[in-house]
Amino acid sequence: MTDTVSSPADRSERPAAPSLAGAAALWLKIGCLSFGGPAGQIALMHRELVEERRWISERRYLHALNYCMVLPGPEAQQLATYIGWLMHRTLGGIVAGGLFVLPSLFVLIALSWIYCAFGDVPLVAGLFFGIKPAVTAIVLQATHRIGMRALKNRVLWGIAAASFVAIILLDVPFPAIVGLAALVGWVGSRVLPRAFHVGGGHGAAGKSWGVALIDDATPPPPHARFSWGRLAVVSIGGFVLWLAPMASLTAAFGWDHTMTQMGWFFTKAALLTFGGAYAVLPYVNQGAVGHYHWLTPTQMIDGLALGETTPGPLIMVVTFVGFVGGWTQAPFGPEAKLVAALAGAVLVTWFTFLPSFVFILVGGPLVESTHGNIEFTAPLTAITAAVVGVILNLALFFGWHVLWPDGWAGRFDWISAAMALGAAVALFRFRRNVVTVIAVCGAIGLAASLLR
């Protein structure tokens, strides 16, 4: 079988179905090139899968994307898993979703080791001095981007404002904010449904790139049809894959051990990522920095910078958190910091992404039937609105630690302020991409640190 790119002349003919190996090669390519956050990753997959290879039609691609958008977890990785599952059953979904993540895992582990082992070297310290202000501007841009898409009326603006006040002034835990927002949305779907019916989707689905392998009229394959038996088998299998490592960690080290708590904490984080990676970062920051003290606020900012400049979903920043947490906590002893760091990185990644695979493999046939159901979508709309307020709090948190590195009573860092302002202008006014902004700010930071 072949996975060659079709030419314009043969677009009236259905392309040949790719083999699993051929599809895996493309998923690996996408995993290595998936820079630019979810928007860039979704665009890359659209070009490869819809426009060039025509493995799936425009309408079916957007239908799958809309499904992934209502799930917690990184939508781009879930979309890859969904299409891989649709084409090559469960193994195809695991291969597609896994290869979307693995390149980033290896790159982040290598960069995290360099960061931990050589972070005090002037070259590395100078680079991160410039990168931190850029990250502050990037998070602020994410707040604006999500807010413009999500806050379509006064009710949703009110939810966003309430969530901001709740987290910044009342220190309400992020899971509680999500739960309250969902409750408000559910009540609102009955009392004021128009406020929570904000439209959505990702554009019109009328564009055609030629006859696709999975076209608009292609019936779902047998494995994509709902059955209670399949739902039970996959659900139990996913639970066992979660329970086995959690039980092993608890039996070997105890419930309060760093590794066990990492597994438990990031399981909860994986279930709260409605709205993309920026939605869960405040929760990770609140827990990993504020509660467990696995890393410092400065290290969290540095980790986000690494996540922004590596391929794969931004939520892969949790790999950095697990690595640094294992390194700094050294739960296996000071002589085995690297072993603990590697274990932390792998464990955190496993517990973060396992639910995403389960959601796709379990819910593919089931959740699609809920599209357009206001009682199902209204809580998600309210959660997304609340997330805007939470991300704004995260931007202010980062800005505080960058501009006043020694606390409010300390000096104001004018150089960092100028770089943050420049990064914001580049992002908002000139629409430069994130990687370029980080690279330029890193170079400026290095130069400024060497001249000090």
Beta strands, then each sheet from edge to edge (+ up, - down):
end
